[in-house]
Every structure is written in structure tokens, then in C-alpha cells.
Amino acid sequence: MGWILAVIAIAAAVVATARSFGSARSEQVAVTHAEVCERQLKAAEARTAALVDEIRQLAHRRIPAAAVALSHPSAQVPGLREAAEVDGEAARLLTEAVQAARTAVMEERQRVDAAARAAMRGTSAKIQSLLNQSQQLLHELQHEYDDPRILQLDFRNELALRRTQSTAVLCDAWPGLARQNSPLVEIVLGAQSRVAGYERIKVANHLREERLALAARAAEPLAIALAELLANATAYSHPDTDVTVTLQQSGGRGAFLVVDDAGIGMDEDALDRARALLAGPSEVLLTELGDPPQTGFAVVGRLVVQYGFHCHIEASPFGGMRTILRVPAHLLTVLKEDRTLSALAPVPVSAHPAAADEATPAVPAQDPPQAAPAAQPAGLPSRRRRPPRAATAAPQASAVEPPAVQVSRTPEQAESSWAALQQGTLNGRSVAGRAPAPDSDGHDHLGDQDDQGDDET
């Protein structure tokens, strides 16, 4: 029986040893698990703190910066501060929150801008109609009375009409005026008459075809666009300097209107923004045009897109800016001979007058004499022919005395002629018993208005 007791004792000892070993192992596992849980808890607390910081930055910095970047693309939008502490899903959600806020702000701005455009479009149409009626009434008064203040009032009405018309165009409205096919040089004169300081604008006509005209549907839009460019050129250049408008004609590319001023110029950022607006972006928000809104280049860009013009701006050799407005060839036409051009329109400048005189010194450079001038009906225009060659023109030059060379009038000469005509009318009416209207200082103040340009800085 002794050995049985010994076996039982050994078995009891083995079981006790196994239990103690298992208990120690369980205790060690529990300690290890507790340490792991503690580390996980600390990591979770760190991630929670990092996520809270990212949410705080999202609300205070990232979303406001994203809203500012909609108007100022150069503005920086900050990213995640602690990218290592925020897992991929949280980082993706934070980025989506910024994009969602940007989209919501943009949609709201577009909705507000569309409502503002609709309100301004309706108001501009009503004001434009009233100004057109006022203009018609002023024209009637000019035929009945000689008061020069009526002319000044008419000019100020024209300035207000241009402003209203530009606002309507910016709000996607129709320009509000229909024309016939109009000579290109008369469109330039019409745009000049809508600008304060118009007396500083000098027009140089280098067209090869004197009767080159613009299609009816694009005549008024071109006048609006050119008037905006001239307003900027005169407003941002010294009052003692001239603004030059040069008309040039190209073969298959159409016609070019080049505006040069000697103004203050533009820095690189302003020049880049001006080029972007003149290119005709798909959408320009009114809130992005400044306070007060600088609408000139935006109006030109809108007309560029609608009618197929092309506008480019660069530094001018005269120290200011040069703007080139191109009219495509498909919008150009040539008027018939029975259409009389404006008396104020400058005649085209001859391309090589000196070279022609040196090549044929014995032959006059004017039209050849007509063999039977009495055969033509009175009052009808005659076609201008090219100078004949020297070999065939010599007998005619010796047999018939050449007519006098027609001298082209400059805008200054035309202006003095009209002034003399008006003064003669006033003198004649004063002799007949109608006293002329009083004029305080004898000067014309049409150019004294404050019609500042919008965009050139």
C-alpha cells in the first residue's frame, strides 16, 4: 500500500505544479494584455486629439481659405496638420468636407449672382429706354434752339446711356440698338463720341478700302467694345496726351483697331487678369469685379465671345498700353457707291505717296481726266481709277490740263469747319432778330465729365 500512497503524492505534486505554472502564465498574459490595452488607449487618445485639431483647423482655416481661393486663385489653402496621426478614412473625409464646402459656396454665389444679373438686366432695360427717349427729345430741341447747353446735356445723356448699355451687356442682355451695315470708320467715330475727353482721341485711317463696313448685327457691339477701351485709355492717361486709334486692314484676317495711350500702364498681375477677361471666360461673377465694379474688360470679353471678335492687350511703345481689337473677315463688307460717308470721317492715308511721286515724276498722281464729264448724271458719284502708266499717260497729260489734287481734311480741319458753320448760323439768326443763347465762358465743356475707365491700373 505504500507505493500507492507514493504515486498519489507524486500525482498531487504534479497537479499542484501545473496549476501554479498555469496561474503564473495567466497572470503574465493578463499583464501583457493590460499593457497592450494601455498602449492602444494612448494611441486612440492621440488620434482623437489630432482629429479634433484637424476639425478645428477645418472650421477656422481650411474652409475660409477655400472660400477666399474662389475669388483669388493665388490664395493658399492649408492641408492636414498631422497627417501621420489621422488615418486614411478620416483624412479622406476631411478633404471631402473642404470640397463640399467649396461647392456649396460656389453654388450659392452663382445663385446670388444670377439673381443680381436678372435685377440689373431689367433695370438697365428700363433706364436705357428712358435715356433713348431723352436723347430723341434733346435732338428735337437742338433743331429748335441754339443753346449750347442742350448739346452738353445730350453728351451727358450719351455717357449715361453707354454706362447703362455696358451694364446690360454684362448681364447677358441685348445691346438694345439695331443698325444697318455701317462703315468701320463711322463706328470708330461713334465710339469716340461716347467717351469723355473725346477731343484727345485721334483717328488714323489706314484702310485700303474706304467703304469697308461692318455687318449690321455686329456694328453696335463693336462700338460698345471700342468705347470701353477708349474710356480706359483716356481715363488712365495724362489729360495733355493723345489717344490714337489706328484702323488697319488685313487680307484674310479682317480689320484691326489699335488703341494706344501714354498712360500709367499695368503690372504683371493686372495684365494677366485683363487678358483673362478679354479672352471671354465662360462666366464672370459680378462679385469678382471689385468695389466699385470694374466692368470695362469684362464687357469687351462678353462681346468677344458673342460676336467672334478678338482682343489683345500689351505694353504700348508710347509708355502706356496698346489694345488690339480684331474684327474677323466674315463680319466685314463693302458699302455701295450710293452710300455717303460722314463728313467727319478721315479719309484713308495713302500707303506710299512719296514712292509713287518719285517713280513717275512727269505724271500727276491723281485720277485721269474724264473725256466727257457732262455725260454723267449730276450728283452721282464717280469711281476712282488707278493712275495710268507713264507710257500711256504722257499724251493725255500734255493734251488735257490735270485737275487739282484733292486734299484730304484732317479731323481738326473738319472740326473748325463745323465750328465756323455753327458760328455763321448764330450770327445770321442774331442779325435776323434772334439773340444767340447765352454762354458763360464761350467754351465747350463736353469733356469735363468724370467718366473714369474701369480696368486699367
Stockholm file with secondary structure:
# STOCKHOLM 1.0

chainA/1-457         MGWILAVIAIAAAVVATARSFGSARSEQVAVTHAEVCERQLKAAEARTAALVDEIRQLAHRRIPAAAVALSHPSAQVPGLREAAEVDGEAARLLTEAVQAARTAVMEERQRVDAAARAAMRGTSAKIQSLLNQSQQLLHELQHEYDDPRILQLDFRNELALRRTQSTAVLCDAWPGLARQNSPLVEIVLGAQSRVAGYERIKVANHLREERLALAARAAEPLAIALAELLANATAYSHPDTDVTVTLQQSGGRGAFLVVDDAGIGMDEDALDRARALLAGPSEVLLTELGDPPQTGFAVVGRLVVQYGFHCHIEASPFGGMRTILRVPAHLLTVLKEDRTLSALAPVPVSAHPAAADEATPAVPAQDPPQAAPAAQPAGLPSRRRRPPRAATAAPQASAVEPPAVQVSRTPEQAESSWAALQQGTLNGRSVAGRAPAPDSDGHDHLGDQDDQGDDET
#=GR chainA/1-457 SS CHHHHHHHHHHHHHHHHHHHHHHHHHHHHHHHHHHHHHHHHHHHHHHHHHHHHHHHHIIIIIHHHHHHHHHCTTSCCCCCSCTTTSCHHHHHHHHHHHHHHHHHHHHHHHHHHHHHHHHHHHHHHHHHHHHHHHHHHHHHHHHHCCCHHHHHHHHHHHHHHHHHHHHHHHTTCCCSCCCCSEEHHHHHHHHHTTSTTGGGEEEEEECSSTTEEECHHHHHHHHHHHHHHHHHHHHTBCTTSCEEEEEEEETTTEEEEEEECCBCCCCHHHHHHHHHHHTCCSCCCGGGSTTTTCCHHHHHHHHHHHHCCEEEEEECTTSSEEEEEEECGGGEEECCTTSCCCTTSCCCCCSSHHHHHHHCTTSCSSCCCCSCGGGSCTTCCCCCCCCCCHHHHHHHHHHSCCCCCCCCCCHHHHHHHHHHHHHHHHHHHHHTTCCCCCCSSSCCCGGGSCCCCSSCC
#=GC SS_cons         CHHHHHHHHHHHHHHHHHHHHHHHHHHHHHHHHHHHHHHHHHHHHHHHHHHHHHHHHIIIIIHHHHHHHHHCTTSCCCCCSCTTTSCHHHHHHHHHHHHHHHHHHHHHHHHHHHHHHHHHHHHHHHHHHHHHHHHHHHHHHHHHCCCHHHHHHHHHHHHHHHHHHHHHHHTTCCCSCCCCSEEHHHHHHHHHTTSTTGGGEEEEEECSSTTEEECHHHHHHHHHHHHHHHHHHHHTBCTTSCEEEEEEEETTTEEEEEEECCBCCCCHHHHHHHHHHHTCCSCCCGGGSTTTTCCHHHHHHHHHHHHCCEEEEEECTTSSEEEEEEECGGGEEECCTTSCCCTTSCCCCCSSHHHHHHHCTTSCSSCCCCSCGGGSCTTCCCCCCCCCCHHHHHHHHHHSCCCCCCCCCCHHHHHHHHHHHHHHHHHHHHHTTCCCCCCSSSCCCGGGSCCCCSSCC
//
